[in-house]
Amino acid sequence: MAEALKGGEKRWEDRSWTSRDGLKLHFRDYPGRNHPGSGQKPPILCFHGLTRNARDFEGLAERLAGDWRVICPDMRGRGDSDYARDPMSYTPAHYVADVEALLEAEGISRFIAIGTSLGGMMTMMLAAANSARIAAAVINDVGPQIDPVGLARIREYVGQGRSHETWVHAARALQETHRAIYPDWHLPDWLRMAKRCMVIGTGGRIVFDYDMKIAEPFEADQGPGPETAVMWGMYESLARSPLLVLRGAHSDILSAEVAARMKVRAAAAELVTVPGVGHAPTLDEDEAVAAIGRLLARAA
């Protein structure tokens, strides 16, 4: 495993690619021993959730870097990537097209996908287009059927342009909104999350690190993606590869019943419930770390 960061040493390279509609998009490139690639190990691509960015995978990428090349994109409208000219392009189909452009630019023909929430949907869509290139996959707390309770909760906060005076204020605000998801977290945990999903804005206040207009297609019912029956077919495209399905024990997005059906529809998949969290596991939990390790051992 890669050594931990020492003295704030930066373990990744900031790189970019261009979308088919001309946006400059950013990704973190954590090198592996074979980088830029000798074909011995496929790179790991990490796809974040709706309001998140590449920093979501800091812990995971730092653990795996060196043994694996890890690529963490900021999807359009997030992090250091350009905001879309047309907010109605903030849809899963456009995000997948952006990833296709990244794969082409980097010459990646086979990869391991780790997708959280929206990123898990993107993983299913990428597999449906060409499952042979997916060496293994992690679907983190999402499935072909999404619980409407969780969708309603997300609609309550996505696109709300709140700002905060200090990082502690930002952390406390996140705690107020999401305490039911991470009931055992303390202030340092909330501060870590705040610094992953927020930045210091132009006015010196702390703001969320995404374009508030990502809410527009989501509110217009275009955000959740294809119909359920179609998504089940896309999910089954992953059944040919080593597959891990993670579910937060208190998730209001991926129900226990749907997760159990996912296991049945992909018999070789491992289903792991992460205790004590809701939507979504951070992938830093002991159970998630161990399960991802088992998956990568199968894929290596």
C-alpha positions in Angstrom: 0.0 0.0 0.0 1.1 3.6 -0.6 2.7 5.4 2.3 0.6 8.1 4.0 1.1 11.7 3.1 4.2 13.3 4.7 4.3 16.9 5.6 1.5 17.8 3.2 3.3 16.3 0.2 1.1 16.3 -2.8 0.7 12.8 -4.2 -1.2 13.6 -7.4 -0.8 15.6 -10.6 -3.5 18.1 -11.6 -4.4 17.4 -15.2 -7.2 18.2 -17.6 -9.1 17.0 -20.6 -11.6 18.6 -23.0 -15.2 17.6 -23.3 -16.9 17.2 -26.6 -18.6 20.5 -26.2 -15.4 22.3 -25.4 -15.2 22.5 -21.6 -11.9 22.2 -19.8 -12.3 19.5 -17.2 -10.0 18.6 -14.4 -8.8 15.4 -12.8 -6.4 14.3 -10.1 -3.9 11.7 -11.4 -2.4 9.6 -8.6 0.4 7.6 -10.2 0.9 3.9 -10.0 4.2 2.1 -10.5 3.2 1.4 -14.1 2.0 5.0 -14.8 1.4 6.1 -17.5 0.8 2.5 -18.0 2.5 -0.8 -19.0 -0.7 -2.8 -19.2 0.0 -4.8 -16.1 -2.7 -3.2 -14.0 -5.7 -1.2 -15.2 -6.1 2.3 -13.7 -8.9 3.0 -11.1 -11.3 5.7 -12.1 -13.4 7.2 -9.2 -16.7 8.9 -10.0 -18.2 11.2 -7.3 -21.8 12.0 -6.4 -24.1 14.8 -7.4 -22.7 17.7 -5.4 -19.2 16.4 -4.8 -15.9 16.4 -6.5 -12.5 14.7 -6.9 -11.5 15.4 -3.3 -14.2 13.0 -2.1 -11.7 10.2 -2.8 -8.7 11.6 -1.1 -8.5 8.9 1.5 -9.1 6.1 -0.9 -6.6 7.4 -3.5 -3.9 8.0 -1.0 -4.2 4.4 0.2 -4.0 3.0 -3.3 -1.6 5.3 -5.0 1.7 3.6 -5.9 0.1 0.2 -6.1 -2.5 1.5 -8.6 -2.9 4.5 -10.8 -6.0 6.3 -9.5 -7.8 8.9 -11.6 -10.4 11.2 -9.8 -12.2 13.5 -12.2 -14.1 16.6 -11.3 -17.3 16.3 -13.4 -18.5 19.4 -15.3 -19.7 22.1 -12.9 -17.7 20.7 -9.9 -14.3 21.4 -8.4 -11.7 22.8 -10.8 -13.7 21.8 -13.9 -15.5 24.4 -16.1 -19.1 25.1 -15.4 -21.4 24.1 -18.3 -22.6 26.8 -20.7 -26.0 25.0 -20.8 -27.2 23.9 -17.3 -29.4 21.2 -18.9 -26.2 19.4 -19.8 -25.8 18.5 -16.1 -27.2 15.0 -16.7 -25.8 11.5 -16.4 -25.6 11.1 -20.2 -23.4 14.2 -20.5 -21.2 13.1 -17.6 -20.7 9.7 -19.2 -19.8 11.4 -22.5 -17.3 13.4 -20.6 -15.7 10.2 -19.2 -15.6 8.7 -22.6 -13.6 11.7 -23.8 -11.3 11.3 -20.8 -10.7 7.6 -21.6 -10.0 8.5 -25.2 -7.6 11.3 -24.3 -5.7 9.0 -21.8 -5.7 6.0 -24.1 -7.5 3.9 -21.5 -9.1 0.8 -22.9 -9.7 -1.1 -19.6 -10.2 0.2 -16.1 -11.7 -0.4 -12.6 -14.6 1.9 -11.8 -15.5 3.1 -8.3 -18.7 5.1 -8.3 -20.5 6.8 -5.4 -24.2 7.6 -5.9 -24.4 9.4 -9.3 -21.0 8.0 -10.0 -22.4 4.5 -9.5 -25.1 5.2 -12.1 -22.4 6.5 -14.5 -20.5 3.2 -13.9 -23.6 1.2 -14.9 -24.1 3.3 -18.0 -20.4 2.9 -19.0 -20.7 -0.9 -18.6 -23.9 -1.0 -20.7 -22.0 0.8 -23.5 -19.0 -1.6 -23.3 -18.8 -4.0 -20.4 -15.5 -5.6 -21.6 -13.5 -2.6 -20.6 -14.7 -2.8 -17.0 -12.1 -4.9 -15.1 -14.0 -4.6 -11.8 -16.4 -2.2 -10.3 -17.6 -0.8 -7.0 -21.2 0.6 -6.8 -21.4 2.7 -3.7 -24.9 3.2 -2.2 -27.0 3.4 -5.4 -28.8 0.9 -7.5 -31.1 0.5 -10.5 -34.0 1.6 -8.3 -33.6 4.7 -6.2 -35.7 5.3 -3.0 -37.9 8.3 -3.5 -37.4 9.3 0.1 -33.7 9.9 -0.5 -34.4 11.8 -3.7 -36.8 14.1 -1.9 -34.2 14.8 0.8 -31.5 15.6 -1.8 -33.9 18.0 -3.6 -34.2 20.0 -0.4 -30.6 21.0 -0.3 -29.1 20.7 -3.8 -28.5 24.1 -5.5 -28.9 26.1 -2.3 -26.1 28.7 -2.4 -25.4 29.1 1.3 -22.1 30.5 2.5 -20.3 30.5 5.8 -17.9 32.7 7.6 -15.4 30.1 8.9 -14.7 26.4 8.4 -16.2 25.6 11.8 -19.4 27.3 10.8 -19.4 25.3 7.5 -18.8 22.1 9.4 -21.6 22.8 11.9 -24.0 23.5 9.0 -23.1 20.2 7.4 -23.6 18.5 10.7 -27.1 20.0 11.1 -28.1 18.9 7.6 -26.5 15.4 7.5 -26.2 14.3 11.2 -28.6 11.4 10.6 -26.2 10.1 7.8 -23.1 10.1 10.0 -24.4 10.0 13.6 -21.1 9.0 15.1 -19.1 11.8 13.6 -17.4 14.5 15.6 -16.2 18.0 14.6 -12.9 16.9 13.0 -15.0 14.5 10.7 -17.3 17.4 9.7 -14.4 19.7 9.1 -12.8 17.1 6.8 -16.1 16.8 4.9 -16.4 20.6 4.7 -13.0 20.9 3.1 -13.8 18.2 0.6 -17.0 19.7 -0.6 -16.5 23.4 -0.1 -14.0 26.1 -1.0 -13.2 29.7 -0.1 -15.2 31.8 -2.6 -14.3 35.1 -4.2 -15.8 37.1 -1.3 -13.8 35.2 1.3 -16.8 33.2 2.5 -16.9 29.4 2.3 -19.2 28.1 -0.3 -20.0 24.7 -1.9 -17.7 23.8 -4.7 -20.2 23.2 -7.5 -22.4 25.2 -9.9 -25.7 25.8 -8.2 -27.3 25.2 -11.7 -26.7 21.5 -11.4 -30.1 21.5 -9.6 -32.0 22.6 -12.7 -32.2 19.3 -14.6 -32.5 17.4 -11.4 -35.5 19.5 -10.4 -36.9 18.9 -13.9 -36.8 15.1 -13.2 -33.9 14.7 -15.7 -31.3 14.2 -13.0 -32.1 10.6 -11.8 -31.4 9.2 -15.2 -33.0 6.4 -17.3 -36.0 4.4 -16.4 -35.8 1.7 -13.8 -36.1 -1.3 -16.2 -33.3 0.2 -18.4 -31.1 0.7 -15.3 -31.5 -2.9 -14.3 -30.3 -4.0 -17.7 -27.3 -1.6 -17.4 -26.5 -3.0 -13.9 -26.5 -6.6 -15.2 -23.8 -5.5 -17.7 -21.5 -5.4 -14.7 -22.2 -9.1 -13.7 -19.4 -10.3 -16.0 -16.8 -8.5 -13.9 -15.7 -8.7 -10.3 -18.3 -6.5 -8.5 -18.8 -5.0 -5.1 -22.0 -3.4 -4.0 -21.7 -1.2 -0.9 -24.7 0.0 1.1 -24.9 2.3 4.1 -26.9 0.6 6.7 -29.2 3.6 7.1 -29.3 4.6 3.4 -32.4 6.3 2.1 -31.2 6.0 -1.5 -30.4 2.2 -1.8 -32.9 0.1 0.1 -32.0 -3.2 1.6 -34.5 -4.9 -0.7 -33.0 -3.4 -3.9 -29.5 -4.2 -2.7 -30.5 -7.9 -2.1 -32.0 -8.0 -5.6 -28.7 -6.6 -7.0 -26.9 -9.5 -5.3 -29.3 -12.0 -6.9 -29.0 -10.4 -10.4 -25.2 -10.5 -10.2 -24.5 -13.7 -8.4 -20.7 -13.2 -8.2 -21.1 -9.8 -6.7 -20.2 -9.2 -3.0 -22.7 -7.2 -1.1 -21.4 -5.3 2.0 -23.4 -3.2 4.3 -21.4 -0.5 6.1 -22.8 -0.1 9.6 -23.6 3.2 11.2 -23.9 5.4 8.1 -26.5 6.4 5.6 -26.1 7.8 2.1 -23.3 7.4 1.3 -20.3 5.6 2.8 -17.2 7.7 2.5 -15.1 4.6 1.5 -12.8 5.3 4.5 -14.8 3.0 6.8 -13.0 -0.2 7.9 -15.7 -2.4 6.2 -15.4 -0.5 2.9 -11.6 -0.5 2.9 -11.5 -4.2 3.5 -14.2 -4.9 0.8 -12.4 -2.8 -1.8 -9.2 -4.6 -1.0 -10.8 -7.9 -1.7 -12.2 -6.7 -5.0 -8.9 -5.3 -6.1 -7.2 -8.6 -5.2 -9.7 -10.3 -7.6 -9.1 -7.8 -10.3 -5.3 -7.7 -10.1 
